Amino acid sequence: MIDDLAELVTCESFSSDLDAVARSAELVGAMGARHLGAEPEFLVIDGVTHLRWTFGEPRVLLLGHHDTVWPIGTLKTHPWSVVDGVARGPGVFDMKSGLVQIFHALAGMESLDGVSVLITGDEEVGSTTSSKLIEESARGLAAAFVLEASADGGALKTGRKGTSDYQVEVYGKAAHAGLEPWNGANAGVELAHQILAIAELGPQVGDGTTVTPTVLSGGSTVNTVPARARVGVDVRVTTLQAQRQVDELMRALGTTVPGTRVEVSGGPNRPPLEEAMSASLFALAQRLSPDPLSSASVGGASDGNFTAGVGCPTLDGLGGVGGGAHADHEHVIVAELPRRAALLRALVGAVLTGTNLT
């Protein structure tokens, strides 16, 4: 498992470098073929390379991604290493260790009939080309197991907030800021009103909802009344109802400054993974694990949000145990790799044999 992990980590796969993602896909495909005894489908969508293995009529989906947030060349400053039982390197935790666990878990099974494996290439940038593929692959199945990295202490992820992304554009009228500012309509001032209103939407909806103004821009020169300004908005919700409510409120934003108008674009990106969608699978994992298991609900989204969104029971966070996702201290505890692979193998086997999940 360490050798396989080293091979994956030292093949950099920055999401925005499609050639690097394609090279990574070739490596992942060859590794999977060695362990699973079958070649994958290579699915290239808008230049992004995804992989899928299908054995018989699928009943269970194993889901992961091979792209990372780390730019090409990161290995020079964050080299692959294993020291004192801890593996380090770009993407080792999020989530190349999870891919190794998929292959080794399935390699130990007598039959793969009913198993589907999907490994995407754009999860870190919002799964824009793979979301429909994920939903198609998960719809109607008995279970989806997501090999994203674990939560703190190895906890499985039984809930994830859904995400929405918006751009709020304010249009005004330019004028000379010194000679006749009164003849303008200040888009910057209106944007300030918008930001304050948007920041109140999270508490208004409640239930753990966060609505956060993020990237700001506007204006052209220091002596010109801004004719245009914009803000990006990040939304995290725990329920579909909250996601719909935020969408309605965002699209109902009005203006305060005379002569300005506002346009709102964007919308929901990932539905929430509600804990009800993972409860039965987490209970099954607790019964199968020789060690106590804990669970966590987290703010970050994953492709498991899509599988849950189409009604497929989903358990997330089955991947590497460690920490530092997207950070300089990213690492994986090596001793946990075979343990997590064994748990995954037991879970897949239980679903395939029809174990009662309630």
C-alpha positions in Angstrom: 0.0 0.0 0.0 2.9 2.4 0.7 4.4 1.7 -2.7 1.1 2.4 -4.4 0.6 5.6 -2.4 4.1 6.8 -3.3 3.4 6.1 -7.0 0.2 8.2 -6.8 1.6 11.1 -4.8 4.7 11.5 -6.9 2.4 11.9 -10.0 1.2 15.4 -9.5 -2.4 16.1 -10.6 -3.3 19.8 -10.1 -7.0 20.2 -11.0 -6.3 23.1 -13.4 -3.6 21.4 -15.3 -5.6 19.0 -17.6 -2.5 17.4 -19.0 -1.3 16.5 -15.5 -4.8 15.2 -14.7 -4.7 13.0 -17.8 -1.3 11.6 -16.8 -2.6 10.9 -13.3 -5.6 9.1 -14.8 -3.3 6.8 -16.8 -1.4 5.9 -13.6 -4.6 5.4 -11.6 -6.1 3.3 -14.4 -3.0 1.1 -14.6 -2.9 0.7 -10.8 -6.6 -0.2 -10.7 -6.2 -2.7 -13.5 -3.4 -4.5 -11.6 -5.5 -4.9 -8.5 -9.0 -5.3 -10.0 -8.1 -7.4 -13.1 -10.0 -5.1 -15.4 -9.3 -2.0 -17.4 -11.3 1.1 -16.6 -13.4 3.3 -18.9 -11.6 6.6 -19.5 -14.3 9.3 -19.6 -13.0 12.6 -20.9 -15.5 15.4 -20.4 -14.5 19.0 -21.5 -10.8 17.9 -21.3 -11.1 16.4 -17.8 -10.2 12.7 -17.4 -12.4 10.5 -15.2 -12.2 6.7 -14.7 -14.9 4.1 -14.1 -14.9 0.4 -13.5 -18.2 -1.5 -13.6 -18.7 -5.2 -12.6 -22.0 -6.7 -13.5 -25.2 -4.8 -12.5 -24.0 -2.2 -10.0 -25.5 -2.2 -6.5 -22.7 -0.3 -4.6 -20.5 2.6 -5.7 -17.0 3.5 -4.5 -16.3 7.1 -5.2 -13.1 9.1 -5.2 -11.1 11.7 -7.1 -7.5 11.8 -8.3 -7.1 15.6 -8.7 -5.5 17.8 -6.0 -5.3 21.4 -5.1 -1.5 21.4 -5.3 0.2 23.2 -8.3 2.7 21.3 -10.3 6.1 21.6 -8.7 4.9 21.3 -5.1 6.8 18.0 -4.7 10.0 20.2 -4.6 8.9 21.8 -1.4 6.6 19.1 -0.1 8.4 15.8 -1.1 7.0 12.4 -0.6 8.2 10.8 2.6 7.4 8.2 5.2 8.9 9.0 8.6 7.9 7.4 11.9 4.8 5.9 10.4 3.5 9.1 8.8 3.3 9.6 5.1 3.5 13.1 3.6 3.3 14.7 0.2 0.8 16.7 -1.9 -2.6 15.0 -2.0 -1.6 12.1 0.3 -4.5 12.8 2.6 -6.9 14.4 0.1 -7.3 11.9 -1.3 -4.8 9.6 -2.9 -4.7 7.4 0.2 -8.4 6.8 -0.4 -7.7 5.5 -3.9 -5.1 3.0 -2.6 -7.7 1.8 0.0 -10.3 1.3 -2.8 -8.0 -0.9 -4.8 -6.7 -3.0 -1.9 -10.1 -3.4 -0.4 -11.5 -4.8 -3.6 -8.5 -6.8 -4.5 -9.2 -8.9 -1.4 -12.8 -9.8 -2.4 -13.8 -13.1 -4.0 -16.2 -11.4 -6.4 -16.7 -7.8 -7.6 -20.1 -8.5 -9.2 -22.3 -5.5 -8.3 -19.4 -3.1 -7.7 -18.9 0.2 -9.5 -15.8 2.4 -8.9 -15.8 6.0 -10.1 -12.7 8.2 -9.8 -13.1 11.8 -11.0 -10.7 14.4 -12.1 -12.2 17.7 -11.0 -13.7 17.4 -7.5 -11.4 20.1 -6.1 -12.8 22.7 -8.5 -16.5 21.9 -8.0 -17.0 18.7 -10.1 -18.3 20.8 -12.9 -17.7 18.1 -15.6 -18.4 15.1 -13.4 -21.5 16.0 -11.3 -23.9 14.4 -13.8 -21.7 11.4 -14.2 -21.7 10.9 -10.4 -25.4 11.3 -10.2 -25.9 8.8 -13.1 -23.5 6.3 -11.4 -25.3 6.5 -8.0 -28.9 6.7 -8.9 -30.9 3.6 -7.7 -27.9 2.0 -5.9 -28.1 0.5 -2.4 -25.0 2.4 -1.2 -22.3 4.8 -2.0 -19.0 4.8 -0.1 -16.9 7.9 -0.5 -13.2 7.6 0.1 -12.6 11.2 1.0 -10.3 11.7 4.0 -11.7 11.1 7.4 -12.6 13.9 9.9 -10.5 14.5 13.0 -9.4 11.3 14.8 -10.6 9.1 11.9 -14.3 10.0 12.3 -16.5 9.0 9.4 -18.4 11.9 7.8 -22.1 11.3 8.2 -23.2 14.9 7.2 -21.9 17.5 4.8 -23.3 20.9 4.2 -24.6 21.7 0.7 -23.0 24.5 -1.2 -24.2 27.4 -3.4 -22.2 30.0 -5.2 -23.4 33.4 -6.4 -22.2 36.5 -8.1 -24.0 39.7 -7.2 -23.4 42.4 -9.9 -24.4 46.0 -9.2 -24.8 48.4 -12.1 -24.8 52.2 -11.6 -23.8 55.2 -13.6 -20.4 56.7 -13.9 -19.7 60.4 -13.3 -16.7 62.6 -12.4 -16.1 62.2 -8.7 -15.0 65.8 -8.4 -17.0 67.8 -10.9 -20.5 66.2 -10.7 -20.7 63.1 -8.4 -24.4 63.8 -8.0 -25.0 62.9 -11.6 -23.7 59.4 -11.0 -25.2 56.3 -9.4 -22.6 54.8 -7.1 -22.4 51.1 -7.6 -19.8 50.8 -4.9 -22.1 52.3 -2.3 -24.9 50.1 -3.4 -22.6 47.1 -3.2 -21.9 48.0 0.5 -25.7 47.8 1.1 -25.8 44.5 -0.7 -23.0 43.0 1.4 -24.6 44.0 4.7 -27.9 42.5 3.5 -26.3 39.3 2.3 -24.4 38.8 5.5 -27.7 38.8 7.4 -29.2 36.0 5.4 -27.5 33.2 7.2 -28.9 34.1 10.7 -32.3 34.8 9.0 -32.5 31.2 7.6 -30.8 29.6 10.6 -30.2 25.9 11.0 -26.5 26.3 10.6 -26.7 28.2 7.4 -23.8 30.5 6.5 -24.0 33.1 3.7 -20.6 34.7 3.3 -19.7 37.6 1.0 -16.2 36.8 -0.4 -14.4 38.3 -3.4 -15.0 42.0 -4.0 -14.3 44.2 -7.0 -15.6 47.5 -8.5 -14.8 50.9 -9.9 -12.4 52.0 -12.6 -10.4 55.0 -11.4 -10.1 56.8 -8.2 -11.8 60.0 -9.6 -14.8 58.2 -11.1 -18.1 57.2 -9.5 -18.2 53.4 -9.9 -20.6 52.3 -12.6 -20.1 48.6 -11.7 -19.2 46.5 -8.7 -19.5 42.9 -7.7 -19.2 40.4 -4.9 -19.0 36.6 -4.8 -21.1 34.8 -2.2 -20.4 31.4 -0.6 -23.4 29.6 0.9 -23.3 26.5 3.1 -26.6 24.7 4.2 -27.5 21.6 6.2 -30.9 21.0 4.4 -32.4 21.3 0.9 -35.1 23.5 2.4 -32.5 26.0 3.6 -30.7 25.9 0.2 -34.0 26.7 -1.5 -34.8 29.5 1.0 -31.4 31.1 0.5 -31.8 31.0 -3.3 -35.2 32.8 -3.0 -33.7 35.4 -0.8 -30.7 36.0 -3.0 -32.9 36.5 -6.0 -35.1 38.9 -4.2 -32.4 41.4 -3.3 -33.5 45.0 -3.9 -31.5 48.2 -4.2 -31.1 51.2 -2.0 -29.1 53.7 -4.1 -31.3 55.5 -6.7 -30.3 54.7 -10.2 -28.6 51.4 -9.5 -29.8 47.9 -10.3 -28.6 44.4 -9.1 -28.3 41.1 -11.0 -27.7 37.8 -9.2 -26.3 34.8 -11.0 -25.2 31.3 -9.9 -27.1 29.1 -7.5 -26.8 25.7 -5.8 -23.7 23.6 -6.6 -24.0 20.6 -4.3 -27.0 19.5 -2.3 -26.4 18.7 1.4 -25.5 15.2 2.6 -28.1 15.0 5.3 -27.4 12.7 8.2 -30.5 10.7 7.5 -28.9 9.5 4.2 -25.9 8.0 6.1 -27.5 6.8 9.3 -28.0 3.1 8.2 -24.6 2.8 6.7 -22.8 4.3 9.7 -24.7 1.8 11.9 -23.5 -1.0 9.7 -19.9 0.3 9.9 -20.2 0.3 13.6 -21.3 -3.3 13.6 -18.6 -4.4 11.3 -15.6 -2.5 12.7 -13.5 -4.2 15.4 -12.7 -0.8 16.8 -15.1 2.0 18.0 -16.1 4.4 15.3 -17.0 8.1 15.6 -18.9 10.3 13.2 -18.8 14.0 12.3 -20.9 16.5 10.3 -18.7 18.9 8.4 -19.0 22.2 6.5 -17.0 21.1 3.5 -18.7 19.5 0.6 -17.7 16.4 -1.5 -19.0 14.3 -4.4 -20.9 12.4 -1.7 -23.3 15.3 -1.7 -24.3 14.4 -5.3 -24.9 10.7 -4.5 -27.0 11.6 -1.5 -28.8 14.2 -3.6 -30.2 11.5 -5.9 -31.4 9.4 -3.0 -28.5 7.0 -2.7 -27.5 6.1 0.9 -24.0 7.6 1.4 -21.2 7.2 3.9 -18.3 9.6 3.5 -14.9 10.0 5.1 -13.8 6.4 4.7 -10.4 7.4 3.3 -7.1 8.2 4.9 -6.7 9.0 8.6 -4.4 11.9 9.2 -4.9 15.6 8.7 -3.9 18.8 6.9 -6.1 18.7 3.8 -5.0 21.6 1.5 -2.3 22.6 4.0 1.4 22.3 4.4 1.2 19.7 7.1 -0.9 17.3 5.0 -0.2 13.7 6.2 -1.6 10.2 6.6 -1.0 7.7 9.4 0.3 4.6 7.5 -0.9 2.0 10.0 -4.5 3.0 9.3 -4.4 2.2 5.6 -5.0 -1.5 5.9 -7.5 -1.1 8.7 -9.6 1.3 6.7 -9.3 -0.9 3.6 -10.5 -3.9 5.7 -13.5 -1.8 6.9 -14.4 -0.8 3.3 -14.1 -4.4 2.1 -16.5 -5.5 4.9 -19.0 -2.8 4.1 -19.0 -3.6 0.4 -19.4 -7.3 1.1 -22.3 -6.6 3.5 -24.2 -4.6 1.0 -23.6 -7.0 -1.8 -24.9 -9.9 0.3 -28.0 -8.0 1.2 -27.3 -7.3 4.8 -30.1 -5.4 6.4 -29.1 -1.7 6.6 -31.8 -0.6 9.0 
